[in-house]
Amino acid sequence: MISVDYKSTQVTNQDAVGWSALKPYERGGRLRIVSFDYTVPTGTIAIAKVVSMATLPPGVMLLGGKLDNTALGTGALADIGLRGHDGNGNIDDTSGATVADDADLLGNDIDMAAAGNDDFNHTAALNFLYVTKKEVDLVFTVVGAVWAAAAVVKGYLMYSE
């Protein structure tokens, strides 16, 4: 027989009040994938410009993503973050303290100069398992250097609800 010395928050809650105490993503949640693709228009995209890639519903747990890109040009980088879909400057204003939009919450200075692919939102430092509090947009911010015309960025973000 194995004896239990400690319990996770979820097991503690379940033992105290049953399954109803757990959020859907903590017990049998459904895996969802939102995909995106973007082609840089004629010309280039300047540094600090923001591209909205997808919209995510409130109350979902982010489980990591993957992006693939053609060569965007020497020095081209991207930050990946979240912004409140309502445009009020907050990704969380639903409870006591507010949390401002965060341009690099999920990825920072991702090298997109050459064609390739990268993971994002896949470590604790990049907010793996972040739970959205309200409807938010997945955004890419141009950093490092301008993005070249006709370059393509595509990928997906997995989440549980």
N, C-alpha and C positions, 0 to 999 in steps of 0.2 A: 504494500500500500504506500502511495506517495502522500505525504502530508504537505499542506500548503502553508508557507510561512508569511507570504505577502500577497496582496491582491492589487490588480490594476484598478484605476478609477472606475472603469466600466464594469468589472466584476463586482466591485464594492457596491456600485449603484444597483446593478442587477440583483444582487443578494438582498439589498435593503428593500427595494420596491418592485422588483420584477423587470421584465423586458421593456416595459413602457418607459423606463427611465433612460433608455439609450436612444441616441439620435439615429436616424436611418443609416448614416454612413458608418456607424459603430456596430451595426448588426445587420448583415445581409443587404447592405446598400447596393445600389446598381451602379456599375461602372459605365461612365459616359465619356465620350470623346468629342471634343469640338475641334474641327479642323479649320485651317486658314490658308490662304495663299494671297500673295500681293506681288504685282509687277510694278516696278518703278516707272513712272510715266516719262514721256519725252523730256529731256533735260536731266537734272539730278534732283536729289532731295537734300536740302541743306542740313547742316549740323543743328541739333536741338529740335528738329521737326519730329512730330509724333504721328505714328500710324496705328489706328485702332484695328486690331486683328480679329477680335471675337468678343462676344458679350456672354457673361456667365451669370447664372441665377444666384439668388441669395441662398445661404445655408448649405453650400457644397464644399467638400474637402478636396483640395488640389493635390493631385498625385503624380505630378511631373509631366514634362513635355519634351518634344523633340522638334527641332527645326532643321530644315535643309535649304541651302541657298546656292545660287549661282554666284560667280565672283562679283562682289559689289564694288571693288576698287581698292587700291592701296590705302591702308589705314582705316578702312570702314569697320566700324564696331556698332554694336547695338546693346542697349539696356532693355530689359524686359520687365514690365511692371503692371500694376493695376491702377485704374482710375475709376471713381464713382461714375456710373453710367448717367446719372442725373446731372453731372457737370458741376456739382457744388464744391468740389475740391477735397472730398473725403471718401475713403473707401469704407469707413465705418463711422456712422453718426447715429446709429440705432440705439446705443446705450450710453451710459454716463460719459466716458471720455471719447473724444473723436479721434480718428486716425486719418491723417491726410493721405491724398493720392501718393503713390510711391513708384517712381519711374524705374527703379532697379530692384524691386522686391523679389523678383523671381530669377533675375539674371543680370550680371554686371559685366560690361565691356566684352561681350561675346564677339570674337574675331570673325568677321564675315568678309574679309578682304578676298580670300580665295574661295572657290567652290568647296562646299563641305557640309557637314551636319554636326549639330551639337545638342546636348541635353540641357534642359533648364528646369528650375523648380524641383531639383532632385536630391538636394541635401538640406540638412537642418539650417545651414547658413543661408540657403536660398528659399527658405520658408516652405519646405516640403510639409505637407499635411495642413497647410493654411486653410482655414474655414472662412468663406466669404460671409459677410454680415448683411450685405445688400447686393443688388445687381451691380456688377462691375464690368469694366472693359479690360481685356488683355491688350496692352499697348507696347509697341516697340518705339524706342527713341533713338534717333540717329546720333551717334557720338563718334569721335575720332576723325572722321572725314566724310565728305558727301557720299551718298550712295549713287552708283552709276545708273544711267538710263537703261531701261529694259531688263535690269537684273530682277531675279525672281526669288522671293522668300516664301516658303510654305512649311507647314508642320501641323502639329496637333498638341493639345493639352488634355490630359486625362483627369477626370474628377469623379467623385462618388457622391451620390445623393440618396 
